Amino acid sequence: MSERGGIFAGDDPFALARQWLAEAETSEPNDANAIALATVDSNGLPDVRMVLLKEIEPAAFVFYTNYGSAKAHELDGAGKAAFVLHWKSLRRQIRVRGAVSREDGLLADEYYASRSLKSRLGAWASRQSQPLESRAALMAEVAKVTARLGPNPPRPPFWGGYRIIPSQIEFWADGAFRLHDRFVWRREGTDKDWKIERLNP
């Protein structure tokens, strides 16, 4: 453990993740909090897409989506997911795997209320992942929702968050000659103690 210093130092992986993200926010040109979220469908076929990580809690990672979307069905069905944060400017990445649960309460209400009005209305108008006749049809639905809900729409009942509680977090940094530095934090079940190992690149 003595060699796990510098950018890898610390005894809290969530604090370390917040630190790396804060550094990336000063150097990444767009969306430093973008994650590639991986799920599996009922046939075990993997799927992946980019979403925005909105919170690194003391013991979990949180993002938001439409509960009618393909990703939501896969998250609810499997109860597990993985994601990677990758920053080209820092030449670093964080990989996370773990169990998933919905965030459908006050935190979701607060985040929804913090979004721009157009984004809030768009959440009502979009039937995410469902076939769409045309962009004009989508914009017509936005207009209908705007007229019906006005300037302070409530959070849709079909929209909210997901919390990933990790069993594994890997911190990766680029090394010369592709001899990268990798440290993986693992824990089993409800165990609160992390086992930390250096991995070969």
C-alpha positions as CSV (number, residue, x, y, z in Angstrom):
1,M,0.0,0.0,0.0
2,S,3.0,2.3,0.5
3,E,3.3,2.9,-3.2
4,R,-0.3,4.0,-3.6
5,G,0.5,7.7,-3.3
6,G,0.2,10.7,-5.5
7,I,-3.1,10.8,-7.5
8,F,-4.1,7.4,-6.0
9,A,-3.7,8.4,-2.3
10,G,-6.5,8.1,0.2
11,D,-8.7,5.6,2.0
12,D,-12.1,6.6,0.5
13,P,-12.7,5.7,-3.1
14,F,-15.7,8.0,-3.4
15,A,-13.7,11.0,-2.2
16,L,-11.0,10.0,-4.6
17,A,-13.5,9.8,-7.5
18,R,-14.8,13.3,-6.5
19,Q,-11.3,14.6,-6.6
20,W,-10.5,13.1,-10.0
21,L,-13.8,14.5,-11.4
22,A,-13.1,18.0,-10.0
23,E,-9.7,17.9,-11.7
24,A,-11.3,16.8,-15.0
25,E,-13.8,19.6,-14.8
26,T,-11.0,22.1,-15.3
27,S,-9.5,20.4,-18.3
28,E,-12.2,18.5,-20.2
29,P,-13.8,20.5,-23.0
30,N,-17.3,19.0,-22.5
31,D,-19.2,17.0,-19.9
32,A,-16.5,15.8,-17.6
33,N,-19.2,13.9,-15.8
34,A,-20.2,11.8,-18.9
35,I,-20.2,8.1,-18.2
36,A,-20.5,5.1,-20.6
37,L,-23.2,3.1,-18.8
38,A,-23.3,-0.6,-19.5
39,T,-26.4,-2.8,-18.9
40,V,-27.7,-6.2,-20.1
41,D,-31.1,-7.1,-21.5
42,S,-33.2,-10.1,-20.5
43,N,-31.3,-12.2,-23.0
44,G,-27.9,-11.2,-21.5
45,L,-27.0,-9.1,-24.5
46,P,-24.9,-6.1,-23.4
47,D,-25.9,-2.5,-24.2
48,V,-24.0,0.8,-23.6
49,R,-24.7,4.5,-23.9
50,M,-23.5,7.8,-22.5
51,V,-25.3,9.4,-19.6
52,L,-24.3,12.2,-17.2
53,L,-23.3,11.3,-13.7
54,K,-25.0,13.8,-11.4
55,E,-23.8,12.9,-7.9
56,I,-21.0,11.0,-6.1
57,E,-22.5,10.2,-2.8
58,P,-20.6,8.9,0.3
59,A,-21.3,5.3,-0.9
60,A,-22.9,5.4,-4.4
61,F,-23.0,7.1,-7.8
62,V,-26.3,8.6,-9.1
63,F,-27.7,9.5,-12.5
64,Y,-31.2,10.2,-13.9
65,T,-33.3,8.9,-16.8
66,N,-36.8,8.1,-18.1
67,Y,-38.1,4.9,-16.4
68,G,-39.7,3.9,-19.7
69,S,-36.3,3.8,-21.5
70,A,-34.5,0.7,-22.6
71,K,-31.7,1.4,-20.1
72,A,-34.2,1.6,-17.3
73,H,-35.9,-1.7,-18.2
74,E,-32.4,-3.3,-18.3
75,L,-31.4,-1.7,-15.0
76,D,-34.6,-2.8,-13.3
77,G,-34.4,-6.3,-14.8
78,A,-30.8,-7.1,-14.0
79,G,-30.4,-5.0,-10.8
80,K,-26.7,-4.5,-11.8
81,A,-24.7,-2.2,-14.0
82,A,-21.2,-0.9,-14.8
83,F,-19.8,2.3,-16.1
84,V,-16.6,4.0,-17.0
85,L,-15.6,7.7,-16.6
86,H,-12.8,8.5,-19.2
87,W,-10.9,11.7,-19.4
88,K,-8.6,12.1,-22.4
89,S,-7.2,15.4,-21.1
90,L,-6.0,13.7,-17.9
91,R,-5.4,10.3,-19.4
92,R,-7.3,8.7,-16.6
93,Q,-10.4,6.6,-16.1
94,I,-12.6,5.2,-13.3
95,R,-14.4,1.9,-13.8
96,V,-17.4,0.9,-11.6
97,R,-19.4,-2.2,-11.2
98,G,-22.3,-2.8,-8.7
99,A,-25.9,-3.2,-7.7
100,V,-28.5,-0.7,-8.8
101,S,-31.6,0.8,-7.1
102,R,-34.0,3.6,-8.0
103,E,-33.7,7.1,-6.6
104,D,-37.3,8.1,-6.8
105,G,-37.7,10.5,-3.8
106,L,-36.7,13.9,-2.6
107,L,-33.3,13.8,-4.3
108,A,-34.9,13.1,-7.7
109,D,-37.4,16.0,-7.1
110,E,-34.6,18.4,-6.2
111,Y,-32.5,17.5,-9.2
112,Y,-35.4,17.7,-11.6
113,A,-36.3,21.1,-10.2
114,S,-32.7,22.3,-10.8
115,R,-32.9,21.6,-14.5
116,S,-33.7,24.2,-17.1
117,L,-37.4,24.6,-17.9
118,K,-37.0,23.3,-21.4
119,S,-35.2,20.2,-20.1
120,R,-38.0,19.6,-17.5
121,L,-40.7,19.9,-20.2
122,G,-38.7,17.7,-22.6
123,A,-38.7,15.0,-19.9
124,W,-42.5,15.1,-20.0
125,A,-42.7,15.1,-23.8
126,S,-40.2,12.3,-24.7
127,R,-41.3,8.7,-24.7
128,Q,-37.6,7.7,-24.4
129,S,-36.5,4.8,-26.6
130,Q,-39.9,4.4,-28.3
131,P,-40.3,4.9,-32.0
132,L,-40.8,8.6,-33.1
133,E,-42.6,9.6,-36.3
134,S,-40.6,12.8,-36.8
135,R,-38.9,15.6,-34.9
136,A,-41.9,17.8,-35.7
137,A,-44.1,15.3,-33.8
138,L,-41.8,15.6,-30.8
139,M,-41.8,19.4,-30.9
140,A,-45.6,19.4,-31.1
141,E,-45.7,17.2,-28.0
142,V,-43.4,19.7,-26.2
143,A,-45.8,22.5,-27.1
144,K,-48.7,20.5,-25.7
145,V,-46.9,19.8,-22.5
146,T,-45.8,23.4,-22.2
147,A,-49.4,24.6,-22.5
148,R,-50.7,22.0,-20.1
149,L,-48.0,22.2,-17.3
150,G,-46.9,25.8,-17.5
151,P,-43.7,27.3,-16.1
152,N,-43.3,24.9,-13.1
153,P,-43.9,21.3,-14.1
154,P,-43.6,18.7,-11.4
155,R,-41.3,15.7,-11.9
156,P,-42.9,13.1,-14.1
157,P,-43.8,9.9,-12.3
158,F,-41.9,8.0,-15.1
159,W,-38.6,10.0,-14.6
160,G,-36.1,9.7,-11.8
161,G,-32.7,8.4,-10.7
162,Y,-30.7,5.3,-10.3
163,R,-28.1,4.7,-7.7
164,I,-25.1,2.4,-8.3
165,I,-23.7,0.9,-5.1
166,P,-20.3,-0.4,-6.2
167,S,-18.7,-3.7,-5.3
168,Q,-15.7,-2.8,-7.5
169,I,-14.0,0.5,-8.4
170,E,-10.9,0.7,-10.5
171,F,-8.7,3.8,-10.8
172,W,-6.5,3.8,-14.0
173,A,-3.9,6.3,-15.1
174,D,-1.8,6.3,-18.3
175,G,1.8,5.2,-18.0
176,A,4.8,5.5,-20.3
177,F,5.1,2.6,-22.8
178,R,1.6,1.5,-21.9
179,L,2.8,0.5,-18.4
180,H,-0.4,2.0,-16.9
181,D,-1.1,2.3,-13.2
182,R,-4.2,0.5,-12.0
183,F,-5.6,0.1,-8.5
184,V,-8.8,-1.8,-8.0
185,W,-11.0,-1.5,-4.8
186,R,-13.2,-4.5,-4.1
187,R,-15.7,-5.5,-1.4
188,E,-18.1,-8.4,-1.0
189,G,-21.8,-8.2,-0.3
190,T,-22.5,-5.8,2.6
191,D,-18.9,-5.7,3.7
192,K,-17.9,-2.1,4.3
193,D,-14.1,-2.8,4.1
194,W,-12.4,-2.4,0.8
195,K,-9.6,-4.7,-0.5
196,I,-7.2,-2.7,-2.6
197,E,-4.9,-4.3,-5.2
198,R,-2.5,-3.0,-7.8
199,L,-3.2,-4.7,-11.2
200,N,-0.9,-5.3,-14.1
201,P,-1.5,-2.9,-17.0
